[in-house]
Amino acid sequence: MTETRPAADRPLLTSVPELADRYDLVVIGSGCAGMTSALVARQARASVLVLEKADRLGGTTAAGGGVMWAPDNHLMGSRDFTDTPEDAAAYLRAATGGKLSEEEISWYVSTAAEAVRFLDENSRVDYAPLFRPDYHMEWPGATAGGRGLDHREFDPSVVPGLAQTLRPPTYLPLITMDERDQLHGAAPDPALLAGRAERGVRTMGGALAGALTASAWEAGVVIAAPAPATGLRRAADTEADTETSGWQVTVAGEREIAAASVVIASGGFEWSPELTGTLLKFPVTPISAPSNAGDGLKLGLSVGGSFTETTDIWGVPVITAHGATYDGRPSGRMGNVEATLPGGIVVNSAGRRFVNEALNYHDFSRVFANIDPATSQYANIPAYLVMDSRFVSRYPVAGNPVFAEPAEAPDWMVRADTLAELAQLIGVDPAGLEGTVARFNPAAERGEDPEFGRGSSAQDRHLGDPQNLPNPCLAPLTAPPFYAVQLHPGALGTAGGLRADLDGRVLDWNGAPLSGLYAAGNCSATVFKDAYPGGGATIGSAVTRAYAAGRYLSRTRLPQASLGGETAEDAGSQTAGSATEDVHA
């Protein structure tokens, strides 16, 4: 890993009035995609400006788990994990079911690994291989661990003001993803959490976002927030000049900034009721940064960009505990671990199970789109996680501490002495729920699930309770009282958006690239085309395309990109040479 000496004494954030008039590259969005592309371009000695709409940095990256799925990465050997490009390609081929071409598969395998090496050698990013199986171990080329990368804890005090400026987590505790996986549904050690809180460190996505932001600032990237990009247009007055003219970015409705190139990396549209109601297959409860309202998608479309995969989401079942908010907006938390653990089942309004509850959260969420042909309504919305008293006395639900007495249950958890009473309270068919549990219990006692095969794969068992035998994911529901919470179809972010090629260039409706315009992250269409090969696919898609965009524009546009006149350096920021000095540990 490369350590970078601090930049000259200057604030982390630059206000909009203090921005220079021109930059080689303007990046819209401060999550992992935006900061990665900024770092790559900055290494090529470009003047780079990052614009963040919200008043906190990091976007959805800072609010999430921070894992990156990167096959055949060079860090795997530190835990004796192995991989080959051939195995990775075989697995991606199976995971995407023919949707990706051989060129696209080869591009992802090689470019993701190259991006990991770049960040490891040129930034404070501190990834470590994660012991987590690929989501479909039955497919060719699958591995038991190492393709997912987990960020170690990060201390934001290395940059003055970063701790206060970095977007806070939603509900994720101050543990790494590796530590979370090893808990198997149990609560984390309070002393560990208190110690990390006292030291001010960040973990998971907050650690990744913090490390990227610190690295960008140290490299001389100019960062502005709150500084929403409210307009985008070609700088040229005539089409003949578009190849070399660059772009004009309107910031906060008050400043126009000239840029040779622009990377749109501003997140998805999951918090926009208008866009989600038009483009998605079913309603979702987002648990990402509420600033993700489709701004980047709209900017790209306004200048002739095309879009694709807009029905795709990074889906997850979500529990909305009463009063849970993020940035003042109602939100929730992932419920996939609770659904995986023994002693609970997930049912629809008919009282029937409809999915393997231990299925990976992305594939689980797909089932919410099913339509009941008899009613023409969603078959599995609403859905409920039903648990017995042994479950709630062993495992936290939505972060609520375990409890032994019914009176200790939170108000948002429905409780009843019988399954029939519970069904009536939550609006589920009583006979259906009773029949489902009667069929489920005898097989669960034996550690079997004939209907959906829950707990039969390594991926299923990974988040189960290893002390529950013979199946860490299965136990009968026999101990009253019974409890229920609603599971909503949720989204870590939308996964469709601007159409981009393998160099991150935004494509028009004829498939031609818009010169100097790039997109990465959730504002662009997922590189996996609605597949989800393993934990960390969201960040894998974002970082890989962002790295490719930065690499391409560095090679093709930056040597000719100087716009002349006042530069970022003239405005008081640093050149690559004066801002940093790499010190290889």
C-alpha positions in Angstrom: 0.0 0.0 0.0 1.1 3.6 -0.7 1.1 6.2 2.0 0.7 9.8 0.9 2.1 12.8 2.8 -0.5 15.4 3.6 -1.2 18.1 1.0 -0.4 21.8 1.7 -2.5 23.4 4.5 -5.9 23.9 2.9 -9.4 23.1 3.8 -11.0 19.7 2.8 -13.9 21.5 1.1 -13.9 24.4 -1.3 -17.0 26.6 -1.4 -18.7 27.2 -4.8 -17.7 30.9 -5.1 -14.0 29.9 -4.6 -13.9 27.3 -7.4 -11.8 28.0 -10.4 -13.4 28.6 -13.8 -11.9 25.6 -15.5 -10.7 22.1 -14.7 -9.5 19.3 -16.9 -12.1 17.0 -15.2 -15.2 17.6 -13.3 -16.6 14.6 -11.4 -20.2 14.7 -10.2 -20.6 12.7 -7.0 -18.3 11.8 -4.2 -18.9 8.1 -3.7 -16.5 5.3 -4.6 -17.1 5.7 -8.3 -16.5 9.5 -8.4 -13.4 9.4 -6.1 -11.9 6.5 -8.0 -12.1 8.3 -11.4 -10.8 11.5 -9.8 -7.8 9.7 -8.3 -6.9 8.0 -11.7 -7.1 11.3 -13.5 -5.2 13.1 -10.8 -2.3 10.7 -11.2 -2.2 11.8 -14.8 -1.7 15.3 -13.4 -5.1 16.6 -14.4 -6.8 19.4 -12.5 -9.8 17.7 -11.0 -12.9 19.0 -9.3 -15.4 16.7 -7.4 -18.9 18.1 -6.9 -21.1 16.7 -4.1 -24.8 17.6 -4.0 -25.3 16.8 -0.3 -23.5 18.5 2.6 -21.7 15.3 3.5 -19.3 13.3 1.4 -19.3 9.7 0.4 -22.7 9.1 -1.0 -24.3 5.6 -0.8 -20.7 4.2 -0.4 -20.4 5.7 3.0 -23.8 4.4 4.0 -23.2 0.8 2.9 -21.1 -2.3 3.5 -18.1 -1.3 1.4 -17.4 -4.8 0.0 -16.0 -5.0 -3.6 -16.4 -8.2 -5.7 -13.1 -8.5 -7.7 -12.1 -11.8 -9.1 -8.5 -12.8 -9.3 -7.3 -9.8 -7.3 -3.7 -9.7 -6.1 -4.8 -9.5 -2.4 -6.3 -13.0 -2.3 -3.0 -14.6 -1.5 -2.7 -13.0 1.9 -5.4 -15.4 3.1 -4.3 -18.3 0.8 -7.3 -17.8 -1.5 -6.7 -18.7 -5.1 -8.4 -17.8 -8.4 -7.6 -17.7 -12.1 -9.0 -15.5 -14.9 -10.4 -18.7 -16.5 -12.3 -19.7 -13.4 -13.6 -16.1 -12.9 -14.7 -15.9 -16.5 -16.5 -19.3 -16.3 -18.3 -18.1 -13.1 -19.3 -14.8 -14.7 -20.5 -16.6 -17.8 -22.8 -18.7 -15.7 -23.9 -15.8 -13.4 -24.9 -13.6 -16.3 -26.6 -16.3 -18.4 -25.4 -15.1 -21.8 -26.2 -11.4 -21.2 -22.5 -10.5 -21.1 -20.3 -11.0 -24.2 -16.9 -12.7 -23.9 -15.3 -9.3 -24.3 -17.3 -7.8 -21.4 -16.5 -10.8 -19.2 -12.8 -10.6 -20.0 -12.9 -6.8 -19.4 -14.4 -7.1 -16.0 -12.1 -9.8 -14.8 -8.9 -7.9 -15.8 -10.1 -4.4 -15.1 -11.5 -5.1 -11.7 -8.2 -6.7 -10.6 -6.3 -3.7 -12.1 -8.5 -1.3 -10.2 -7.8 -3.1 -7.0 -4.1 -2.9 -7.5 -4.2 0.8 -8.5 -6.1 1.6 -5.3 -3.8 -0.5 -3.2 -0.7 1.1 -4.5 -1.9 4.7 -4.9 -4.4 5.4 -2.1 -5.2 4.8 1.5 -7.8 2.2 0.5 -7.0 -0.9 2.7 -8.9 -3.8 1.4 -8.5 -7.4 2.7 -9.9 -10.6 1.2 -13.2 -11.7 2.7 -14.1 -15.3 3.5 -17.4 -15.3 1.7 -18.5 -17.9 -0.9 -19.8 -16.8 -4.3 -23.5 -16.7 -4.4 -23.8 -19.8 -6.5 -21.2 -22.4 -5.6 -22.8 -24.9 -7.9 -21.8 -22.9 -11.0 -18.5 -23.5 -12.8 -15.6 -21.4 -11.5 -17.1 -20.5 -8.2 -14.8 -19.9 -5.2 -15.3 -20.2 -1.5 -13.6 -16.9 -0.6 -11.4 -14.1 -1.6 -13.3 -12.5 -4.5 -15.0 -10.2 -2.0 -12.8 -7.5 -0.5 -13.6 -6.0 3.0 -12.2 -2.7 4.0 -10.3 -2.5 7.3 -11.2 0.2 9.8 -10.2 3.7 8.9 -9.3 6.7 11.0 -10.6 9.9 9.3 -8.6 12.1 11.5 -5.7 11.8 9.0 -7.4 14.7 7.2 -8.6 17.7 9.2 -12.4 17.9 9.1 -13.0 14.6 7.3 -14.7 12.9 10.3 -17.3 15.7 10.4 -17.7 15.9 6.7 -18.1 12.2 5.9 -21.6 10.9 5.6 -22.6 8.9 8.7 -23.6 5.3 8.5 -27.3 4.4 8.5 -27.6 1.4 10.9 -24.4 -0.6 10.3 -22.3 -0.9 13.5 -18.6 -0.1 13.8 -17.4 -3.5 12.7 -15.9 -4.8 9.5 -17.9 -7.0 7.2 -15.6 -9.9 8.1 -16.5 -9.4 11.8 -20.2 -9.1 11.0 -20.2 -12.4 9.0 -18.5 -14.2 12.0 -21.3 -13.1 14.4 -23.8 -15.3 12.6 -26.7 -13.1 13.6 -25.5 -12.3 17.2 -25.0 -8.8 18.5 -21.5 -7.2 18.3 -19.4 -6.7 21.4 -20.5 -3.4 23.0 -17.0 -2.8 24.3 -15.6 -3.1 20.8 -18.2 -0.7 19.4 -17.6 1.8 22.3 -13.8 1.7 21.8 -14.1 2.4 18.1 -16.6 5.1 18.6 -14.3 6.8 21.1 -11.4 6.7 18.6 -13.7 8.0 15.8 -12.9 5.3 13.3 -15.1 4.2 10.4 -15.7 0.7 9.1 -17.3 -0.9 6.1 -18.5 1.6 3.4 -17.6 4.6 5.7 -14.0 3.3 5.8 -13.8 3.0 2.0 -15.4 6.4 1.4 -13.1 8.0 4.0 -10.0 6.4 2.6 -10.9 7.5 -1.0 -11.7 11.0 0.1 -8.5 11.4 2.1 -6.5 10.1 -0.8 -8.2 12.4 -3.3 -7.6 15.5 -1.1 -4.0 14.6 -0.5 -3.5 14.2 -4.2 -4.8 17.7 -4.9 -8.3 17.0 -6.0 -10.6 20.0 -5.3 -13.8 18.9 -3.4 -16.9 21.1 -3.1 -20.0 20.4 -1.0 -22.8 21.1 -0.9 -22.4 21.8 -4.6 -25.1 20.2 -6.8 -24.5 20.0 -10.5 -27.7 21.6 -11.8 -26.9 21.8 -15.5 -24.7 20.4 -18.2 -24.1 21.5 -21.8 -21.6 21.4 -24.5 -19.1 24.3 -24.4 -19.2 24.7 -28.2 -21.8 26.6 -30.1 -21.6 24.4 -33.1 -21.6 20.6 -33.4 -18.4 20.7 -35.4 -16.5 21.7 -32.3 -17.8 19.0 -30.0 -14.8 16.7 -30.2 -12.5 19.2 -28.5 -14.7 21.8 -27.0 -15.5 20.2 -23.6 -18.4 20.9 -21.3 -20.0 23.6 -19.2 -21.2 22.4 -15.8 -23.6 24.6 -13.8 -23.1 24.3 -10.1 -25.8 25.2 -7.6 -27.6 27.2 -10.3 -25.1 30.0 -9.9 -21.7 29.1 -11.4 -20.6 27.7 -14.7 -17.4 25.6 -14.6 -15.6 24.7 -17.9 -14.3 21.1 -18.1 -12.6 19.1 -20.8 -14.2 16.0 -19.5 -17.0 15.2 -17.1 -17.7 12.0 -15.1 -21.2 11.6 -13.9 -21.0 9.4 -10.7 -23.9 10.8 -8.7 -25.8 7.7 -7.6 -29.1 6.2 -8.7 -32.7 7.3 -8.7 -34.2 5.2 -5.9 -35.3 8.2 -3.9 -37.3 9.7 -6.8 -41.0 8.7 -6.7 -41.4 9.9 -10.3 -38.6 7.8 -11.7 -39.1 4.7 -9.6 -42.8 4.7 -10.3 -42.1 4.9 -14.0 -39.0 2.7 -14.4 -39.1 0.0 -11.8 -41.0 -3.3 -11.7 -42.3 -2.9 -8.1 -42.2 -0.3 -5.3 -39.0 -0.2 -3.3 -37.9 1.1 0.1 -34.5 2.6 -0.4 -31.8 2.4 2.3 -29.2 4.4 0.5 -28.3 8.1 0.6 -31.5 10.1 0.2 -29.7 12.5 -2.2 -30.0 9.8 -4.9 -32.9 11.3 -6.8 -31.7 10.7 -10.4 -29.9 14.0 -11.0 -27.0 12.3 -12.9 -29.4 10.3 -15.1 -31.3 13.5 -16.0 -28.1 15.4 -16.8 -26.9 12.7 -19.1 -30.2 12.4 -20.9 -30.4 16.2 -21.3 -27.3 16.2 -23.5 -28.2 13.2 -25.6 -27.2 10.2 -23.5 -29.2 7.0 -23.6 -30.1 4.7 -20.8 -30.6 0.9 -20.3 -31.3 -1.7 -17.6 -33.6 0.8 -15.8 -35.8 -1.9 -14.3 -32.8 -3.3 -12.4 -32.0 -2.6 -8.7 -29.5 -3.7 -6.2 -32.3 -5.4 -4.3 -32.6 -6.5 -0.7 -35.4 -7.4 1.8 -35.8 -4.5 4.2 -37.2 -4.1 7.7 -38.5 -0.6 8.5 -38.3 -0.4 12.3 -40.6 2.2 13.7 -39.1 5.7 13.5 -36.0 4.7 11.5 -34.9 7.7 9.4 -31.8 8.7 7.4 -31.2 12.4 6.6 -34.6 13.0 8.0 -36.3 10.6 5.5 -38.1 7.3 6.5 -35.7 4.4 5.9 -34.9 0.9 7.0 -32.3 -1.8 7.3 -31.3 -5.0 5.5 -33.3 -8.0 6.8 -31.6 -10.8 5.0 -29.6 -12.0 8.1 -32.8 -12.3 10.2 -34.5 -14.2 7.3 -31.6 -16.6 7.1 -31.5 -17.6 10.8 -33.3 -20.7 12.2 -36.7 -20.3 13.9 -38.3 -17.9 11.4 -40.0 -18.1 8.0 -41.1 -15.5 5.5 -44.7 -15.6 4.2 -47.0 -13.6 1.9 -50.5 -12.5 2.6 -51.8 -16.0 1.8 -49.6 -17.3 4.7 -47.4 -19.2 2.3 -43.6 -19.3 2.0 -42.5 -18.1 -1.4 -38.7 -18.2 -1.4 -35.6 -19.8 0.2 -35.2 -17.3 3.0 -31.4 -17.8 3.1 -31.1 -17.0 -0.6 -28.7 -14.1 -1.3 -30.5 -10.8 -0.8 -30.4 -9.7 -4.5 -32.0 -12.9 -5.8 -34.5 -12.9 -2.8 -35.7 -9.4 -3.9 -36.5 -10.6 -7.4 -39.4 -12.6 -6.1 -41.2 -9.5 -5.0 -41.9 -8.8 -8.6 -44.1 -11.9 -9.0 -47.8 -11.3 -9.9 -50.6 -13.4 -8.7 -52.6 -14.3 -11.9 -55.8 -14.7 -9.9 -55.7 -11.1 -8.5 -53.3 -9.3 -10.9 -51.7 -8.0 -7.7 -48.2 -8.6 -6.4 -48.2 -12.1 -5.0 -45.5 -11.4 -2.3 -46.1 -7.8 -1.3 -46.6 -7.4 1.6 -44.4 -10.1 3.1 -43.7 -10.9 6.8 -40.9 -12.5 8.8 -42.6 -14.7 11.3 -40.6 -15.9 14.4 -41.1 -17.8 17.5 -40.0 -16.8 21.0 -36.8 -18.8 20.8 -35.7 -16.8 17.8 -36.2 -13.4 19.5 -34.4 -14.6 22.6 -31.3 -15.5 20.6 -31.0 -13.1 17.7 -31.4 -9.3 17.4 -34.2 -8.2 15.0 -33.5 -4.9 13.1 -30.9 -4.1 15.7 -33.3 -4.5 18.7 -31.7 -6.3 21.6 -32.7 -9.9 22.2 -35.4 -10.3 24.9 -36.8 -13.1 27.0 -40.2 -11.6 28.0 -42.9 -10.6 25.6 -43.3 -7.3 27.4 -39.8 -6.4 26.2 -40.8 -6.6 22.5 -40.7 -3.2 20.7 -43.9 -1.6 19.6 -43.2 -2.2 15.9 -43.0 -6.0 16.4 -46.4 -7.7 16.3 -46.9 -10.4 19.0 -49.6 -13.0 19.6 -50.0 -16.2 21.6 -51.1 -18.3 18.6 -50.2 -18.3 14.9 -53.9 -17.7 14.0 -54.0 -14.6 16.2 -50.8 -13.3 14.7 -52.0 -13.9 11.2 -55.2 -11.8 11.9 -53.1 -9.0 13.4 -50.9 -8.7 10.3 -53.6 -9.3 7.7 -52.4 -12.8 6.7 -54.7 -15.7 6.0 -54.8 -17.7 9.4 -55.4 -21.1 7.9 -52.6 -20.5 5.3 -50.1 -19.6 8.0 -51.0 -22.5 10.3 -50.8 -24.9 7.4 -47.5 -23.6 6.3 -45.9 -23.9 9.7 -47.4 -27.4 10.2 -45.8 -28.6 7.0 -42.5 -26.7 7.7 -41.8 -27.8 11.2 -41.3 -31.6 10.9 -38.8 -31.3 8.1 -37.1 -28.3 9.8 -36.6 -30.5 12.9 -34.6 -32.9 10.7 -32.7 -30.0 9.1 -34.5 -30.3 5.8 -36.5 -27.9 3.6 -38.1 -30.0 0.8 -39.9 -27.0 -0.6 -37.1 -24.5 -1.2 -33.9 -26.2 0.0 -33.0 -23.6 2.6 -29.6 -24.2 4.1 -28.5 -26.7 1.5 -25.8 -24.6 0.0 -22.6 -23.1 1.4 -23.9 -19.6 0.6 -27.1 -20.3 2.6 -25.2 -21.6 5.6 -22.6 -18.7 5.6 -24.9 -16.4 7.5 -26.7 -19.1 9.5 -26.1 -20.1 13.1 -23.4 -22.8 13.2 -24.5 -23.9 16.7 -27.9 -24.8 15.3 -27.6 -28.4 14.1 -28.1 -30.2 11.8 -28.9 -27.2 9.6 -27.7 -23.7 10.7 -30.6 -22.1 8.8 -33.6 -24.2 10.0 -35.5 -24.7 13.2 -39.2 -25.4 13.7 -41.5 -22.6 15.0 -42.9 -24.2 18.1 -42.4 -21.8 21.1 -45.1 -19.2 21.6 -45.6 -16.3 21.7 -45.1 -15.7 18.0 -43.8 -12.5 16.5 -43.8 -10.8 13.0 -42.3 -7.8 11.3 -43.0 -6.7 7.7 -40.3 -7.3 5.0 -40.4 -4.7 2.2 -38.8 -5.0 -1.2 -35.8 -2.7 -0.7 -33.0 -1.2 -2.7 -29.3 -0.5 -1.9 -29.6 1.6 -5.1 -30.9 1.4 -8.6 -28.8 -0.5 -11.0 -29.9 0.9 -14.3 -29.1 4.2 -15.9 -26.9 5.9 -18.5 -25.6 3.5 -21.1 -21.8 3.4 -21.1 -19.2 1.4 -23.0 -16.2 -0.4 -21.5 -14.3 2.8 -21.2 -17.1 4.4 -19.3 -18.0 6.7 -22.2 -21.7 7.7 -22.2 -23.4 6.5 -25.4 -26.1 8.2 -27.4 -29.2 6.5 -28.8 -27.2 5.4 -31.9 -24.5 3.8 -29.7 -21.9 6.5 -30.4 -19.9 7.9 -27.5 -20.4 11.5 -26.4 -16.9 12.8 -26.4 -15.6 13.7 -23.0 -18.6 12.5 -21.1 -18.4 9.4 -18.8 -20.6 7.7 -16.3 -19.9 5.3 -13.5 -21.7 4.0 -10.4 -25.4 3.7 -9.9 -26.2 6.5 -12.3 -25.0 4.2 -15.0 -26.3 0.8 -16.0 -24.8 -2.1 -14.1 -21.9 -3.8 -15.8 -23.5 -7.2 -14.8 -26.9 -6.5 -16.6 -29.0 -7.4 -13.5 -26.9 -10.4 -12.4 -25.3 -10.4 -8.9 -22.4 -12.8 -8.9 -21.3 -12.2 -5.3 -21.3 -9.9 -2.3 -19.8 -6.6 -3.3 -21.1 -6.6 -6.9 -22.5 -3.1 -6.5 -19.1 -1.5 -5.6 -17.4 -3.9 -8.0 -19.4 -2.5 -10.9 -18.9 1.1 -9.7 -15.2 1.1 -9.0 -14.3 -1.0 -12.1 -16.1 1.3 -14.6 -14.9 4.4 -12.8 -11.3 3.2 -13.0 -11.8 2.4 -16.7 -13.2 5.8 -17.3 -10.3 7.5 -15.5 -7.8 5.4 -17.3 -9.3 6.1 -20.8 -9.6 9.9 -20.4 -6.1 10.0 -18.9 -4.7 8.3 -22.0 -6.8 10.1 -24.7 -7.9 13.5 -23.5 -5.8 14.8 -20.7 -2.6 15.5 -22.7 -4.7 17.8 -24.9 -7.2 18.8 -22.2 -5.7 22.0 -21.0 -8.3 24.7 -21.5 -6.0 27.6 -20.8 -6.7 30.7 -18.8 -7.3 30.4 -15.0 -6.6 26.9 -13.7 -7.3 25.1 -10.5 -3.7 25.8 -9.5 -4.3 29.5 -10.1 -7.2 29.3 -7.7 -5.0 28.0 -4.9 -5.3 24.2 -5.2 -2.2 22.0 -5.7 -0.6 20.5 -8.8 0.1 16.8 -8.7 3.7 17.5 -8.2 3.4 20.0 -5.3 0.4 18.4 -3.5 1.8 15.0 -2.8 4.8 12.9 -2.6 4.4 9.1 -2.7 6.1 7.2 0.0 6.1 3.4 -0.6 5.9 1.5 2.6 
